[in-house]
């Protein structure tokens, strides 16, 4: 009996755990012996659909162990509530912290899953009061829920946006404060951060979601250094060019940064890290 194959074979991310952390990170597993560089972040740091994500590229360039603590769809909560990751980051020569969006955090309006931060757990009484007509039991993911709230009432949604932005600022300061060592803040996106006054009206915006120029500059004061890597997709290449993805995953992958963005991030990070050594 023969079977037709559908798309390329999936990537083996060699998932692994470190210490007492309950998060499953991308391998191969590295020895946490100094000197090493730690990388904290979401889907981009993890390198979903990418054969060689930027932490691996940096390791090849500088010849120093790079530990990938990226976790798919992670928000700040995944790391702020993980004592082991904070300890491992504190023992690193430098910790690269990817700027993650503000939607995947527990806040005054809704709660998220402790580890899978993109999962919506429930709305607070306050949010249910603001949006009395909304049935929150229909939502499983934060972005779906937020998109619906925006469509129901852009005016009322401004209170939600403001809460998420304030929570993001506080949580970023908390996470950076937990790392007792040098930190390098990384903005990695297909467009530069936008000022608050230039935020899009009537739509959620672009990733990292809800993070403005003013917010980025404010938390950068709590990091050792900051770099911004802006890597637009090539309009002449396919949306998943260079990515390892099946046809079932193509839609999700098309919304993510591709190999060129990882190459650009690795080049910028290599220069920044060498200047910090």
Backbone torsions as a table, in degrees:
resi	resn	phi	psi	omega
1	UNK	NA	137.9	179.4
2	UNK	-119.6	156.5	-179.9
3	UNK	-128.7	142.0	174.0
4	UNK	-80.6	136.8	176.9
5	UNK	-87.9	144.7	-179.6
6	UNK	-112.3	102.1	177.5
7	UNK	73.3	-177.1	-178.3
8	UNK	-71.3	160.2	176.0
9	UNK	-64.2	141.4	-178.5
10	UNK	-64.9	152.3	176.9
11	UNK	-67.0	142.5	171.5
12	UNK	-95.0	106.7	-177.3
13	UNK	-81.8	0.5	179.5
14	UNK	47.3	53.5	-174.2
15	UNK	-56.4	140.9	-176.4
16	UNK	-149.9	162.8	175.3
17	UNK	-118.0	157.2	176.1
18	UNK	-124.3	129.8	174.9
19	UNK	52.9	-131.6	-177.0
20	UNK	-93.8	2.5	179.9
21	UNK	-65.0	141.5	177.7
22	UNK	-93.6	-0.9	178.9
23	UNK	-82.9	144.8	178.2
24	UNK	-101.9	113.6	-175.3
25	UNK	-100.2	170.6	177.5
26	UNK	-79.8	136.6	176.7
27	UNK	-95.7	-170.1	3.5
28	UNK	-69.1	150.9	-176.6
29	UNK	-64.0	135.9	178.9
30	UNK	-106.7	151.5	175.8
31	UNK	-79.6	128.6	-179.5
32	UNK	-84.9	65.2	178.1
33	UNK	-119.5	128.0	-178.5
34	UNK	-60.8	145.1	2.1
35	UNK	-92.1	144.7	174.1
36	UNK	-150.6	164.1	177.0
37	UNK	-114.9	133.0	179.4
38	UNK	-101.6	143.6	178.5
39	UNK	-123.6	118.5	177.5
40	UNK	-112.1	134.9	179.4
41	UNK	173.0	-170.6	-176.5
42	UNK	-100.4	-138.8	-173.6
43	UNK	-59.0	-38.0	-177.9
44	UNK	-67.9	-44.2	178.4
45	UNK	-63.3	-42.7	177.4
46	UNK	-60.2	-39.1	179.5
47	UNK	86.5	43.6	178.8
48	UNK	-59.1	127.4	179.7
49	UNK	70.6	7.6	-177.1
50	UNK	-111.7	125.5	-179.0
51	UNK	-64.7	-41.9	-177.6
52	UNK	-129.1	89.0	-179.5
53	UNK	-68.9	166.2	-171.8
54	UNK	-61.5	-31.1	175.3
55	UNK	-61.4	-38.9	178.3
56	UNK	-68.4	-37.9	178.3
57	UNK	-65.1	-40.9	178.8
58	UNK	-63.8	-42.5	178.9
59	UNK	-57.9	-42.6	179.6
60	UNK	-65.9	-32.9	-177.4
61	UNK	-77.1	-44.0	-172.5
62	UNK	-100.3	-9.9	176.2
63	UNK	70.4	24.2	177.5
64	UNK	-121.7	142.9	-179.3
65	UNK	-56.0	129.8	177.2
66	UNK	-119.8	120.6	-176.6
67	UNK	-100.4	119.4	-176.5
68	UNK	-89.0	103.5	175.5
69	UNK	-99.4	23.0	176.6
70	UNK	-70.0	147.8	-179.4
71	UNK	-140.1	127.8	-175.7
72	UNK	-55.5	132.0	176.9
73	UNK	62.4	19.8	-178.6
74	UNK	-70.0	145.1	166.6
75	UNK	-108.1	-173.4	-178.9
76	UNK	-63.4	-32.5	-176.2
77	UNK	-57.4	-36.0	-177.9
78	UNK	-57.3	-33.1	-177.1
79	UNK	-98.9	-35.0	-179.8
80	UNK	-64.5	-25.4	-179.4
81	UNK	-102.9	15.2	-178.3
82	UNK	-118.2	94.3	-177.0
83	UNK	-57.8	-34.8	-177.1
84	UNK	-66.8	-42.4	-180.0
85	UNK	-63.5	-40.9	177.6
86	UNK	-61.0	-40.5	178.6
87	UNK	-66.1	-44.9	-179.9
88	UNK	-64.2	-38.7	178.4
89	UNK	-66.7	-37.5	-179.3
90	UNK	-65.5	-26.6	-179.0
91	UNK	-90.2	-4.5	179.9
92	UNK	-79.8	156.1	174.6
93	UNK	-60.9	-46.1	177.7
94	UNK	-145.6	144.9	173.2
95	UNK	-114.8	120.6	175.7
96	UNK	-87.7	122.1	-177.8
97	UNK	-113.3	111.0	177.0
98	UNK	-71.6	137.3	175.1
99	UNK	-72.6	117.9	179.8
100	UNK	-106.0	158.5	-177.4
101	UNK	-67.5	166.4	-176.8
102	UNK	-91.8	-4.0	-173.9
103	UNK	-79.7	-23.3	-172.6
104	UNK	-100.7	56.6	179.1
105	UNK	-142.8	145.4	170.6
106	UNK	-70.2	138.3	-176.5
107	UNK	-149.6	-171.0	-176.7
108	UNK	-67.4	-18.0	-174.8
109	UNK	-100.5	-30.8	178.8
110	UNK	-158.0	161.1	179.3
111	UNK	-113.5	151.9	-179.8
112	UNK	-122.3	165.1	177.3
113	UNK	-61.9	140.4	-173.6
114	UNK	-60.2	-35.2	-179.9
115	UNK	-110.3	-46.8	178.1
116	UNK	-86.8	80.0	-167.7
117	UNK	-65.3	-15.9	178.5
118	UNK	-79.9	-6.6	-178.0
119	UNK	-88.3	126.0	178.4
120	UNK	-78.5	127.7	179.9
121	UNK	-100.3	-46.6	-179.9
122	UNK	-177.9	156.7	178.7
123	UNK	-92.1	145.2	176.4
124	UNK	-77.2	166.6	177.4
125	UNK	-60.7	-33.8	-179.9
126	UNK	-64.0	-46.3	179.7
127	UNK	-66.9	-38.0	178.4
128	UNK	-65.7	-29.8	176.6
129	UNK	-71.9	-39.4	179.9
130	UNK	-68.6	-38.2	-179.2
131	UNK	-117.7	71.4	-176.5
132	UNK	-64.6	-28.7	-175.7
133	UNK	-82.6	-3.5	-174.7
134	UNK	-96.5	133.4	174.5
135	UNK	-94.0	101.5	-174.4
136	UNK	-74.5	-10.4	179.5
137	UNK	-70.4	-12.2	-178.0
138	UNK	-83.2	-7.1	-173.6
139	UNK	-103.3	141.4	175.4
140	UNK	-120.2	-19.6	-177.8
141	UNK	-127.4	143.7	-176.0
142	UNK	-59.4	-45.7	-175.0
143	UNK	-63.9	-39.1	176.9
144	UNK	-60.5	-45.7	-179.7
145	UNK	-63.3	-45.7	-178.3
146	UNK	-66.2	-38.7	177.3
147	UNK	-60.4	-42.3	179.8
148	UNK	-65.0	-43.8	179.5
149	UNK	-62.3	-39.1	177.1
150	UNK	-61.5	-42.2	-178.8
151	UNK	-69.5	-35.1	-179.9
152	UNK	-67.0	-45.0	-178.3
153	UNK	-157.9	96.7	176.3
154	UNK	-58.3	-32.2	-179.0
155	UNK	-67.5	-50.1	179.5
156	UNK	-67.2	-27.5	-177.9
157	UNK	-65.8	-23.6	-179.8
158	UNK	-60.1	-30.9	176.6
159	UNK	-67.9	-37.0	178.2
160	UNK	-66.9	-46.6	179.5
161	UNK	-57.9	-45.8	-178.5
162	UNK	-62.5	-40.0	178.5
163	UNK	-63.9	-43.8	-179.3
164	UNK	-64.8	-38.5	-179.7
165	UNK	-67.2	-42.1	177.9
166	UNK	-66.4	-40.5	178.3
167	UNK	-64.2	-39.0	179.2
168	UNK	-61.8	-45.6	179.9
169	UNK	-59.9	-46.0	-179.2
170	UNK	-66.0	-41.7	-177.6
171	UNK	-70.5	-35.8	177.4
172	UNK	-66.2	-42.1	177.7
173	UNK	-62.3	-39.8	178.1
174	UNK	-61.9	-49.3	-177.1
175	UNK	-63.7	-45.6	179.7
176	UNK	-64.8	-34.1	178.6
177	UNK	-69.3	-23.9	179.1
178	UNK	-77.0	-17.3	-178.3
179	UNK	-92.9	108.7	-176.7
180	UNK	-88.3	64.8	-179.5
181	UNK	-174.5	-172.1	-177.9
182	UNK	-76.3	141.0	-179.7
183	UNK	-128.9	143.4	178.2
184	UNK	-121.7	113.2	-177.5
185	UNK	-84.1	128.3	-176.1
186	UNK	-116.9	117.4	168.3
187	UNK	-93.5	117.8	179.3
188	UNK	-129.8	111.2	-176.4
189	UNK	-159.4	174.2	178.9
190	UNK	-89.0	0.6	175.6
191	UNK	-150.4	155.6	-179.1
192	UNK	-72.2	163.1	176.6
193	UNK	-63.0	143.4	-176.6
194	UNK	-106.7	141.0	177.9
195	UNK	-63.9	153.4	-178.7
196	UNK	-54.6	-40.3	-177.8
197	UNK	-68.6	-16.1	-177.9
198	UNK	-105.8	8.9	179.3
199	UNK	-62.1	141.8	-179.7
200	UNK	-64.2	142.4	-179.6
201	UNK	-99.8	134.5	176.7
202	UNK	81.8	10.5	176.4
203	UNK	-148.3	161.1	-176.5
204	UNK	-66.4	-39.2	-175.9
205	UNK	110.2	-163.5	-174.7
206	UNK	-114.8	158.7	178.0
207	UNK	-72.1	145.7	-6.6
208	UNK	-66.3	122.2	-167.7
209	UNK	-61.7	130.7	174.1
210	UNK	71.9	1.7	-178.4
211	UNK	-88.3	119.7	-176.9
212	UNK	-99.9	170.0	175.7
213	UNK	-57.3	-43.7	-178.5
214	UNK	-64.0	-39.7	178.9
215	UNK	-65.4	-43.4	179.9
216	UNK	-61.9	-45.5	-179.5
217	UNK	-64.6	-34.4	-179.3
218	UNK	-66.7	-44.8	-178.6
219	UNK	-77.6	-22.4	177.9
220	UNK	-62.3	-23.9	177.6
221	UNK	-65.7	-20.2	-179.0
222	UNK	-98.0	2.9	177.8
223	UNK	-111.4	162.3	178.4
224	UNK	-71.2	-39.6	-179.0
225	UNK	-154.2	167.2	-179.8
226	UNK	-141.8	141.1	171.0
227	UNK	-133.4	150.5	178.2
228	UNK	-120.3	122.7	178.2
229	UNK	-116.1	111.7	179.2
230	UNK	-108.7	119.3	-173.5
231	UNK	-134.8	87.0	178.2
232	UNK	-64.0	151.4	176.3
233	UNK	-69.2	146.0	177.8
234	UNK	-70.9	117.0	-177.5
235	UNK	-67.0	-16.1	-178.1
236	UNK	-96.7	-3.5	178.4
237	UNK	-106.3	158.7	177.1
238	UNK	-64.8	155.7	-176.5
239	UNK	-63.1	-19.7	178.7
240	UNK	-120.8	25.1	-178.4
241	UNK	-57.6	129.4	177.9
242	UNK	81.1	-1.2	-179.2
243	UNK	-98.7	150.5	177.5
244	UNK	-96.5	103.8	-170.8
245	UNK	-150.4	140.6	175.6
246	UNK	-84.1	167.6	-179.7
247	UNK	-64.4	-25.0	179.4
248	UNK	-74.4	-22.0	-177.6
249	UNK	-103.0	-1.5	-171.2
250	UNK	-59.8	-40.9	-178.0
251	UNK	-63.9	-46.6	179.2
252	UNK	-64.0	-41.8	-178.1
253	UNK	-66.5	-32.1	-177.0
254	UNK	-64.8	-19.5	-179.6
255	UNK	-92.2	0.2	-177.1
256	UNK	-104.4	164.0	177.1
257	UNK	-73.8	142.4	-176.7
258	UNK	-96.8	-171.9	-176.9
259	UNK	-57.2	-34.2	-179.8
260	UNK	-63.2	-39.8	177.8
261	UNK	-63.4	-38.6	178.3
262	UNK	-67.1	-38.1	177.0
263	UNK	-64.9	-42.2	178.9
264	UNK	-65.3	-41.2	178.9
265	UNK	-64.4	-42.1	-179.4
266	UNK	-63.1	-41.2	179.6
267	UNK	-63.8	-45.6	-179.7
268	UNK	-65.8	-41.6	-179.7
269	UNK	-67.5	-38.5	178.5
270	UNK	-60.0	-45.9	178.4
271	UNK	-62.8	-45.2	-177.4
272	UNK	-65.2	-43.3	-178.5
273	UNK	-68.3	-37.8	178.2
274	UNK	-67.2	-33.5	177.5
275	UNK	-72.2	-20.3	179.6
276	UNK	-90.0	-10.7	-175.7
277	UNK	-80.8	NA	NA
